[in-house]
Amino acid sequence: MPKFKGVDELDEFRQAAKQKLKAQGNTGTRIIVGMGTCGIAAGATAIQEAVVEALEQYNIDANVTSVGCIGMCSKEPLVDIEQAGRPRITYCNVSPDMVPRLIEEHLVKGHVVEDWVMGRVPIEGIGQC
């Protein structure tokens, strides 16, 4: 993390980061792995490694990130796939041997693996509470 000499530099950094995130959301693919203690205990570390390996195998450029627990501990490991212009898909009870098919079907062929889906977030988002 860079050291900032003033509020102006911090604001410039913040604006650049917001633009980068916006560009990723509009053009890229993001794969999110649940890495709370429940996810890690269920094997999420191996899942994240398998995702990175499968992306390399298929030469797919995607942003792989991790998040903490979202309260669905019995469904861990959880993997979300976000693609521009498509709903966010949450896959549950993912095991390392499922990852190659998940990447091939969802990212290469563009087909959601319905048997493994726990939920979807529409393109418009969840909405206001």
C-alpha positions as CSV (number, residue, x, y, z in Angstrom):
1,M,0.0,0.0,0.0
2,P,1.5,3.3,-1.0
3,K,2.0,6.1,1.5
4,F,0.0,9.2,0.8
5,K,1.3,12.7,1.4
6,G,-2.1,14.3,1.6
7,V,-5.9,14.0,1.1
8,D,-5.5,14.8,-2.6
9,E,-3.3,11.8,-3.3
10,L,-5.6,9.6,-1.3
11,D,-8.6,10.8,-3.4
12,E,-6.7,10.2,-6.6
13,F,-5.9,6.7,-5.5
14,R,-9.5,6.1,-4.5
15,Q,-10.8,7.3,-7.9
16,A,-8.3,5.2,-9.8
17,A,-9.3,2.1,-7.8
18,K,-13.0,2.8,-8.4
19,Q,-12.3,3.0,-12.2
20,K,-10.4,-0.2,-12.1
21,L,-13.2,-2.1,-10.3
22,K,-15.8,-0.6,-12.7
23,A,-13.7,-1.8,-15.7
24,Q,-13.4,-5.3,-14.2
25,G,-17.1,-5.5,-13.6
26,N,-17.9,-4.4,-17.1
27,T,-15.5,-6.5,-19.1
28,G,-14.2,-9.3,-16.9
29,T,-14.9,-12.5,-15.1
30,R,-14.6,-12.7,-11.3
31,I,-14.6,-16.0,-9.4
32,I,-15.2,-15.7,-5.7
33,V,-14.3,-18.5,-3.3
34,G,-15.7,-18.5,0.3
35,M,-12.6,-18.6,2.5
36,G,-14.1,-18.0,6.0
37,T,-13.1,-20.5,8.6
38,C,-16.0,-22.7,7.6
39,G,-15.0,-22.6,4.0
40,I,-11.4,-23.4,4.7
41,A,-12.4,-26.3,7.0
42,A,-14.6,-27.6,4.2
43,G,-11.7,-27.5,1.7
44,A,-11.9,-24.0,0.1
45,T,-8.1,-23.7,-0.1
46,A,-7.9,-26.7,-2.5
47,I,-10.9,-25.3,-4.4
48,Q,-9.1,-21.9,-5.0
49,E,-6.0,-23.8,-6.1
50,A,-8.0,-25.9,-8.5
51,V,-9.8,-22.8,-9.9
52,V,-6.5,-21.1,-10.6
53,E,-5.1,-24.3,-12.2
54,A,-8.2,-24.8,-14.4
55,L,-8.1,-21.1,-15.5
56,E,-4.5,-21.6,-16.6
57,Q,-5.4,-24.8,-18.4
58,Y,-8.1,-23.1,-20.4
59,N,-6.1,-19.8,-20.8
60,I,-8.9,-17.8,-19.2
61,D,-8.2,-14.4,-17.8
62,A,-10.3,-14.1,-14.6
63,N,-10.0,-12.3,-11.3
64,V,-10.0,-14.9,-8.5
65,T,-10.8,-13.4,-5.1
66,S,-11.9,-14.7,-1.7
67,V,-14.4,-13.6,0.8
68,G,-15.3,-14.5,4.4
69,C,-18.3,-16.4,5.7
70,I,-21.7,-15.5,4.3
71,G,-23.6,-17.7,6.8
72,M,-24.2,-20.7,4.6
73,C,-21.7,-22.9,6.4
74,S,-23.4,-26.2,5.6
75,K,-23.1,-25.4,1.8
76,E,-19.4,-24.7,1.9
77,P,-17.2,-24.6,-0.1
78,L,-19.0,-21.9,-2.1
79,V,-17.9,-20.6,-5.4
80,D,-19.5,-17.6,-7.2
81,I,-19.0,-16.8,-10.8
82,E,-19.6,-13.2,-12.0
83,Q,-19.5,-12.3,-15.7
84,A,-20.4,-9.0,-17.3
85,G,-23.9,-9.0,-18.5
86,R,-24.9,-12.3,-16.8
87,P,-26.3,-13.2,-13.4
88,R,-24.0,-14.0,-10.6
89,I,-24.2,-17.7,-10.0
90,T,-23.4,-19.4,-6.6
91,Y,-22.3,-23.0,-6.6
92,C,-22.3,-25.0,-3.4
93,N,-20.6,-28.0,-1.9
94,V,-17.8,-27.7,-4.5
95,S,-15.1,-30.2,-4.4
96,P,-11.7,-30.0,-6.2
97,D,-12.7,-32.7,-8.7
98,M,-15.8,-30.6,-9.7
99,V,-13.8,-27.5,-10.6
100,P,-12.5,-28.5,-14.1
101,R,-16.1,-29.3,-15.2
102,L,-17.3,-26.1,-13.6
103,I,-14.8,-23.9,-15.5
104,E,-15.3,-25.8,-18.8
105,E,-19.1,-25.7,-18.7
106,H,-19.7,-22.3,-17.2
107,L,-16.8,-20.2,-18.6
108,V,-15.8,-22.1,-21.8
109,K,-19.2,-23.3,-23.0
110,G,-21.4,-20.7,-21.3
111,H,-23.7,-23.2,-19.6
112,V,-24.6,-23.0,-15.9
113,V,-24.2,-26.4,-14.2
114,E,-27.7,-26.4,-12.8
115,D,-27.3,-29.4,-10.5
116,W,-24.7,-27.5,-8.4
117,V,-26.4,-24.1,-8.3
118,M,-27.4,-22.8,-4.9
119,G,-28.5,-19.3,-6.0
120,R,-28.4,-16.5,-8.5
121,V,-28.2,-12.8,-8.3
122,P,-29.8,-11.1,-11.3
123,I,-27.8,-8.6,-13.4
124,E,-29.8,-5.8,-11.8
125,G,-28.7,-6.8,-8.3
126,I,-30.6,-7.8,-5.3
127,G,-32.4,-4.4,-4.9
128,Q,-33.0,-2.1,-2.1
129,C,-34.0,-3.1,1.4
